[in-house]
Each structure stands twice: as C-alpha cells, then as structure tokens.
Amino acid sequence: MNKKVLSIGLAVVLGAGYSLTVLSQARPEVAVKQRQAVMDLHGKYMYGDLLPMGQEKRPYDANIVARDVGFLDALSKMPWDNFTPATKDVKSNSRPAVFSDTAKFKEAQDLYQGEVAKLVALTKSGGAEAAVKPQILAVNRACNNCHETFREKL
Ligand code: HEC
C-alpha cells in the first residue's frame, strides 16, 4: 500500500470519528427540547399513574406499576447529558444554578437515581403494594427536591 492510499484511509477513519462526536452532541436548542421531552415523559408516568397510586387516589395496579417503573428506570438516565454549558443561554425552565452549582445538581440526580433504583429493585422482586407505595412517594420527593432548587416555578 502506498503512502497516499494510507493517508486517505486515515483521513476517512478520522473523519468518521469526528462526525460521530458531532452527531452525539445536539445543537443547544435541540438539547433543551430533548431534555424537556424526557422530563415531560417523567411527568406522564409519575403524575399520571404512579403518584396517584402511591397516594391512594387511584386503585393500585401492579402491572401498570411494573411497566411505568421500567420506563422510569430508562428515563431517569436520559436527560442529564443534555444540561451542557452550551445550553445555558437557551430559554428554558432550568434555573442558572443548573450551570453554576453543578456539584449540587449532580447530587440531586444521584439521590433521585438512587430512589428509582430502590423502586426498580422492589418491583422486580415482586414487592408488595405496601412496600412499593412509600417508595413511589420517596421518588416523588427526589423529583421535588431537585425542582425546588433547579427548576423555575411552572
Ligand atoms: C436532578 C434534577 C431533577 C430531577 C431529579 C427531576 N427533574 Fe424534572 N426538571 C428538572 C429541570 C432542571 C427541569 C427544567 C428543564 C428545562 O426546561 O430545561 C425539569 C422539568 C420538568 C418538567 C417540565 C418539563 C419542561 O418542559 O421543562 C416536568 C413535568 C418534570 N421535570 C417532571 C419530573 C418528575 C416527575 C421527576 C421525577 C420522577 C423529575 N422531573 C425529576 C430537574 C429535575
């Protein structure tokens, strides 16, 4: 193989790597839309099903709980890498503290993901209604804990 072919090959490989990196980093406006979409879906399953069941405002349905907790397990991992410094000046419901107090924001994420993990473990092991309901409320407290500091009043 001569040098020219080699360097073209190298350029193609580097080029592919470069565009992959670019593709996984959405434009700031898109990144904001995506994280809001993920949060909206958190709302759908938490406020639509889980919380009313946890608060005994709606009959408990173990099948719906298992499905929704599975969704929440995935959703709870999705939005965080969309809160990049590049999105700081895009209009959104995030408070400036998201970008200035990143350690505390991360702490609120970890607390929340810890509570979701407990809920996942409970439902996977066929946890009793009496154990699942208080854990739904604990997850909801972790949502509120973050919103109090990091989200504008909606
Ligand atoms: C670690 C912080 C954090 C946690 C935990 C969290 N949220 Fe949020 N949430 C935010 C922030 C910040 C926004 C504002 C997003 C934006 O507009 O940039 C938001 C926005 C929302 C919105 C409005 C969507 C919008 O367009 O802004 C809903 C609904 C919501 N969250 C529900 C939930 C629910 C339900 C949970 C828990 C199951 C939860 N969130 C957990 C930080 C959090």
py3Dmol code that shows the C-alpha trace and the ligand (Angstrom):
import py3Dmol

protein = """\
ATOM      1  CA  MET A   1       0.000   0.000   0.000  1.00  0.00           C
ATOM      2  CA  ASN A   2       1.488   3.366  -0.914  1.00  0.00           C
ATOM      3  CA  LYS A   3       1.571   6.412   1.324  1.00  0.00           C
ATOM      4  CA  LYS A   4      -1.225   8.214  -0.487  1.00  0.00           C
ATOM      5  CA  VAL A   5      -3.706   5.385  -0.004  1.00  0.00           C
ATOM      6  CA  LEU A   6      -2.692   5.125   3.627  1.00  0.00           C
ATOM      7  CA  SER A   7      -3.257   8.797   4.306  1.00  0.00           C
ATOM      8  CA  ILE A   8      -6.624   8.788   2.552  1.00  0.00           C
ATOM      9  CA  GLY A   9      -7.596   5.778   4.665  1.00  0.00           C
ATOM     10  CA  LEU A  10      -6.513   7.606   7.793  1.00  0.00           C
ATOM     11  CA  ALA A  11      -8.444  10.724   6.800  1.00  0.00           C
ATOM     12  CA  VAL A  12     -11.614   8.649   6.316  1.00  0.00           C
ATOM     13  CA  VAL A  13     -11.233   6.983   9.709  1.00  0.00           C
ATOM     14  CA  LEU A  14     -10.573  10.298  11.475  1.00  0.00           C
ATOM     15  CA  GLY A  15     -13.431  11.921   9.583  1.00  0.00           C
ATOM     16  CA  ALA A  16     -15.874   9.203  10.675  1.00  0.00           C
ATOM     17  CA  GLY A  17     -14.784   9.585  14.297  1.00  0.00           C
ATOM     18  CA  TYR A  18     -15.202  13.327  14.098  1.00  0.00           C
ATOM     19  CA  SER A  19     -18.724  13.266  12.662  1.00  0.00           C
ATOM     20  CA  LEU A  20     -19.803  10.667  15.255  1.00  0.00           C
ATOM     21  CA  THR A  21     -18.749  13.024  18.062  1.00  0.00           C
ATOM     22  CA  VAL A  22     -20.566  15.893  16.421  1.00  0.00           C
ATOM     23  CA  LEU A  23     -23.708  13.832  15.889  1.00  0.00           C
ATOM     24  CA  SER A  24     -23.960  12.803  19.545  1.00  0.00           C
ATOM     25  CA  GLN A  25     -23.835  16.455  20.646  1.00  0.00           C
ATOM     26  CA  ALA A  26     -27.095  18.069  19.622  1.00  0.00           C
ATOM     27  CA  ARG A  27     -27.357  21.774  18.894  1.00  0.00           C
ATOM     28  CA  PRO A  28     -28.169  23.686  22.111  1.00  0.00           C
ATOM     29  CA  GLU A  29     -31.826  24.341  21.155  1.00  0.00           C
ATOM     30  CA  VAL A  30     -32.275  20.676  20.285  1.00  0.00           C
ATOM     31  CA  ALA A  31     -30.562  19.565  23.508  1.00  0.00           C
ATOM     32  CA  VAL A  32     -33.042  21.677  25.509  1.00  0.00           C
ATOM     33  CA  LYS A  33     -36.022  20.261  23.609  1.00  0.00           C
ATOM     34  CA  GLN A  34     -34.779  16.726  24.211  1.00  0.00           C
ATOM     35  CA  ARG A  35     -34.298  17.158  27.968  1.00  0.00           C
ATOM     36  CA  GLN A  36     -37.738  18.802  28.255  1.00  0.00           C
ATOM     37  CA  ALA A  37     -39.282  15.918  26.308  1.00  0.00           C
ATOM     38  CA  VAL A  38     -37.681  13.417  28.712  1.00  0.00           C
ATOM     39  CA  MET A  39     -38.937  15.433  31.708  1.00  0.00           C
ATOM     40  CA  ASP A  40     -42.438  15.592  30.198  1.00  0.00           C
ATOM     41  CA  LEU A  41     -42.435  11.787  29.987  1.00  0.00           C
ATOM     42  CA  HIS A  42     -41.291  11.607  33.619  1.00  0.00           C
ATOM     43  CA  GLY A  43     -44.442  13.641  34.300  1.00  0.00           C
ATOM     44  CA  LYS A  44     -46.633  11.333  32.239  1.00  0.00           C
ATOM     45  CA  TYR A  45     -45.737   8.217  34.211  1.00  0.00           C
ATOM     46  CA  MET A  46     -45.161   9.769  37.626  1.00  0.00           C
ATOM     47  CA  TYR A  47     -48.056  12.225  37.815  1.00  0.00           C
ATOM     48  CA  GLY A  48     -50.317  10.200  35.508  1.00  0.00           C
ATOM     49  CA  ASP A  49     -50.078   6.775  37.176  1.00  0.00           C
ATOM     50  CA  LEU A  50     -47.515   6.208  39.902  1.00  0.00           C
ATOM     51  CA  LEU A  51     -48.108   9.143  42.225  1.00  0.00           C
ATOM     52  CA  PRO A  52     -51.930   8.843  42.243  1.00  0.00           C
ATOM     53  CA  MET A  53     -51.484   5.130  43.115  1.00  0.00           C
ATOM     54  CA  GLY A  54     -48.854   5.922  45.748  1.00  0.00           C
ATOM     55  CA  GLN A  55     -51.180   8.494  47.282  1.00  0.00           C
ATOM     56  CA  GLU A  56     -54.149   6.100  47.118  1.00  0.00           C
ATOM     57  CA  LYS A  57     -56.084   8.388  44.820  1.00  0.00           C
ATOM     58  CA  ARG A  58     -56.317   5.630  42.248  1.00  0.00           C
ATOM     59  CA  PRO A  59     -56.598   1.837  42.628  1.00  0.00           C
ATOM     60  CA  TYR A  60     -53.213   0.107  42.713  1.00  0.00           C
ATOM     61  CA  ASP A  61     -52.416  -1.911  39.578  1.00  0.00           C
ATOM     62  CA  ALA A  62     -49.210  -3.933  39.858  1.00  0.00           C
ATOM     63  CA  ASN A  63     -48.956  -4.406  36.068  1.00  0.00           C
ATOM     64  CA  ILE A  64     -49.104  -0.676  35.364  1.00  0.00           C
ATOM     65  CA  VAL A  65     -46.640  -0.009  38.192  1.00  0.00           C
ATOM     66  CA  ALA A  66     -44.159  -2.569  36.826  1.00  0.00           C
ATOM     67  CA  ARG A  67     -44.416  -1.107  33.307  1.00  0.00           C
ATOM     68  CA  ASP A  68     -44.068   2.520  34.449  1.00  0.00           C
ATOM     69  CA  VAL A  69     -41.173   1.792  36.785  1.00  0.00           C
ATOM     70  CA  GLY A  70     -39.376   0.140  33.847  1.00  0.00           C
ATOM     71  CA  PHE A  71     -39.935   3.318  31.806  1.00  0.00           C
ATOM     72  CA  LEU A  72     -38.756   5.497  34.701  1.00  0.00           C
ATOM     73  CA  ASP A  73     -35.641   3.358  35.059  1.00  0.00           C
ATOM     74  CA  ALA A  74     -34.650   4.301  31.485  1.00  0.00           C
ATOM     75  CA  LEU A  75     -35.937   7.895  31.589  1.00  0.00           C
ATOM     76  CA  SER A  76     -34.075   8.660  34.804  1.00  0.00           C
ATOM     77  CA  LYS A  77     -30.761   8.098  32.995  1.00  0.00           C
ATOM     78  CA  MET A  78     -31.508  10.170  29.891  1.00  0.00           C
ATOM     79  CA  PRO A  79     -31.721  13.924  30.430  1.00  0.00           C
ATOM     80  CA  TRP A  80     -28.530  14.761  32.334  1.00  0.00           C
ATOM     81  CA  ASP A  81     -26.007  14.948  29.496  1.00  0.00           C
ATOM     82  CA  ASN A  82     -28.337  17.436  27.779  1.00  0.00           C
ATOM     83  CA  PHE A  83     -27.693  20.031  30.506  1.00  0.00           C
ATOM     84  CA  THR A  84     -24.449  21.179  28.863  1.00  0.00           C
ATOM     85  CA  PRO A  85     -22.891  24.637  29.383  1.00  0.00           C
ATOM     86  CA  ALA A  86     -23.684  25.298  25.694  1.00  0.00           C
ATOM     87  CA  THR A  87     -27.417  25.332  26.589  1.00  0.00           C
ATOM     88  CA  LYS A  88     -27.011  27.913  29.377  1.00  0.00           C
ATOM     89  CA  ASP A  89     -28.425  30.825  27.373  1.00  0.00           C
ATOM     90  CA  VAL A  90     -31.249  28.968  25.647  1.00  0.00           C
ATOM     91  CA  LYS A  91     -34.634  29.890  27.144  1.00  0.00           C
ATOM     92  CA  SER A  92     -35.851  27.010  29.291  1.00  0.00           C
ATOM     93  CA  ASN A  93     -37.287  26.176  32.700  1.00  0.00           C
ATOM     94  CA  SER A  94     -33.839  25.435  34.112  1.00  0.00           C
ATOM     95  CA  ARG A  95     -32.539  27.886  36.682  1.00  0.00           C
ATOM     96  CA  PRO A  96     -28.999  29.319  36.295  1.00  0.00           C
ATOM     97  CA  ALA A  97     -27.967  27.187  39.311  1.00  0.00           C
ATOM     98  CA  VAL A  98     -28.020  24.129  36.999  1.00  0.00           C
ATOM     99  CA  PHE A  99     -24.914  25.554  35.321  1.00  0.00           C
ATOM    100  CA  SER A 100     -23.290  27.310  38.285  1.00  0.00           C
ATOM    101  CA  ASP A 101     -23.803  24.713  41.036  1.00  0.00           C
ATOM    102  CA  THR A 102     -23.073  21.598  39.013  1.00  0.00           C
ATOM    103  CA  ALA A 103     -21.949  19.566  42.045  1.00  0.00           C
ATOM    104  CA  LYS A 104     -25.270  20.084  43.829  1.00  0.00           C
ATOM    105  CA  PHE A 105     -27.170  19.400  40.603  1.00  0.00           C
ATOM    106  CA  LYS A 106     -25.273  16.113  40.254  1.00  0.00           C
ATOM    107  CA  GLU A 107     -26.050  15.302  43.887  1.00  0.00           C
ATOM    108  CA  ALA A 108     -29.786  15.801  43.216  1.00  0.00           C
ATOM    109  CA  GLN A 109     -29.513  13.487  40.187  1.00  0.00           C
ATOM    110  CA  ASP A 110     -27.730  10.818  42.220  1.00  0.00           C
ATOM    111  CA  LEU A 111     -30.243  11.000  45.057  1.00  0.00           C
ATOM    112  CA  TYR A 112     -33.080  10.672  42.541  1.00  0.00           C
ATOM    113  CA  GLN A 113     -31.458   7.773  40.678  1.00  0.00           C
ATOM    114  CA  GLY A 114     -30.831   6.032  43.987  1.00  0.00           C
ATOM    115  CA  GLU A 115     -34.536   6.219  44.858  1.00  0.00           C
ATOM    116  CA  VAL A 116     -35.525   4.989  41.380  1.00  0.00           C
ATOM    117  CA  ALA A 117     -33.089   2.072  41.735  1.00  0.00           C
ATOM    118  CA  LYS A 118     -34.771   1.068  45.016  1.00  0.00           C
ATOM    119  CA  LEU A 119     -38.177   1.220  43.346  1.00  0.00           C
ATOM    120  CA  VAL A 120     -36.909  -0.888  40.432  1.00  0.00           C
ATOM    121  CA  ALA A 121     -35.489  -3.492  42.835  1.00  0.00           C
ATOM    122  CA  LEU A 122     -38.756  -3.639  44.767  1.00  0.00           C
ATOM    123  CA  THR A 123     -40.971  -4.119  41.704  1.00  0.00           C
ATOM    124  CA  LYS A 124     -38.606  -6.654  40.102  1.00  0.00           C
ATOM    125  CA  SER A 125     -38.669  -8.796  43.221  1.00  0.00           C
ATOM    126  CA  GLY A 126     -42.487  -8.688  43.171  1.00  0.00           C
ATOM    127  CA  GLY A 127     -42.545  -6.207  46.057  1.00  0.00           C
ATOM    128  CA  ALA A 128     -45.794  -5.919  47.990  1.00  0.00           C
ATOM    129  CA  GLU A 129     -48.057  -2.956  47.397  1.00  0.00           C
ATOM    130  CA  ALA A 130     -47.428  -1.804  50.977  1.00  0.00           C
ATOM    131  CA  ALA A 131     -43.691  -1.526  50.273  1.00  0.00           C
ATOM    132  CA  VAL A 132     -43.932  -0.103  46.756  1.00  0.00           C
ATOM    133  CA  LYS A 133     -46.267   2.799  47.585  1.00  0.00           C
ATOM    134  CA  PRO A 134     -43.964   4.556  50.081  1.00  0.00           C
ATOM    135  CA  GLN A 135     -41.068   4.136  47.646  1.00  0.00           C
ATOM    136  CA  ILE A 136     -43.115   5.854  44.908  1.00  0.00           C
ATOM    137  CA  LEU A 137     -43.532   8.760  47.343  1.00  0.00           C
ATOM    138  CA  ALA A 138     -39.774   8.745  48.034  1.00  0.00           C
ATOM    139  CA  VAL A 139     -39.064   9.016  44.293  1.00  0.00           C
ATOM    140  CA  ASN A 140     -41.513  11.897  44.050  1.00  0.00           C
ATOM    141  CA  ARG A 141     -39.750  13.686  46.911  1.00  0.00           C
ATOM    142  CA  ALA A 142     -36.479  13.324  44.989  1.00  0.00           C
ATOM    143  CA  CYS A 143     -38.118  14.916  41.902  1.00  0.00           C
ATOM    144  CA  ASN A 144     -39.331  17.822  44.047  1.00  0.00           C
ATOM    145  CA  ASN A 145     -36.005  18.129  45.831  1.00  0.00           C
ATOM    146  CA  CYS A 146     -34.327  18.897  42.524  1.00  0.00           C
ATOM    147  CA  HIS A 147     -37.099  21.099  41.129  1.00  0.00           C
ATOM    148  CA  GLU A 148     -37.100  23.309  44.255  1.00  0.00           C
ATOM    149  CA  THR A 149     -33.556  24.446  43.528  1.00  0.00           C
ATOM    150  CA  PHE A 150     -33.042  23.885  39.837  1.00  0.00           C
ATOM    151  CA  ARG A 151     -36.357  24.419  38.024  1.00  0.00           C
ATOM    152  CA  GLU A 152     -38.317  27.623  37.548  1.00  0.00           C
ATOM    153  CA  LYS A 153     -41.815  27.597  39.029  1.00  0.00           C
ATOM    154  CA  LEU A 154     -44.063  26.227  36.289  1.00  0.00           C
TER     155      LEU A 154
END
"""
ligand_1 = """\
43
HEC
C -31.749 16.455 39.282
C -32.845 17.336 38.927
C -34.186 16.830 38.508
C -34.834 15.672 38.865
C -34.365 14.582 39.799
C -36.092 15.684 38.190
N -36.226 16.821 37.445
Fe -37.844 17.378 36.361
N -36.876 19.031 35.717
C -35.619 19.431 36.125
C -35.233 20.637 35.423
C -33.933 21.392 35.587
C -36.304 20.966 34.582
C -36.379 22.120 33.578
C -35.901 21.602 32.211
C -35.683 22.734 31.213
O -36.683 23.377 30.828
O -34.513 22.958 30.838
C -37.330 19.946 34.808
C -38.561 19.924 34.173
C -39.581 19.033 34.456
C -40.906 19.071 33.882
C -41.401 20.133 32.898
C -40.844 19.876 31.531
C -40.337 21.122 30.888
O -40.734 21.410 29.734
O -39.498 21.844 31.490
C -41.604 18.012 34.391
C -43.049 17.603 34.057
C -40.712 17.299 35.278
N -39.481 17.959 35.312
C -41.048 16.163 35.989
C -40.160 15.431 36.779
C -40.513 14.228 37.503
C -41.903 13.608 37.538
C -39.388 13.805 38.132
C -39.188 12.594 38.988
C -39.820 11.347 38.600
C -38.334 14.760 37.825
N -38.838 15.714 36.990
C -37.041 14.685 38.307
C -34.827 18.791 37.036
C -35.094 17.557 37.620
"""
view = py3Dmol.view(width=600, height=400)
view.addModel(protein, "pdb")
view.setStyle({"model": 0}, {"cartoon": {"style": "trace"}})
view.addModel(ligand_1, "xyz")
view.setStyle({"model": 1}, {"stick": {}})
view.zoomTo()
view.show()
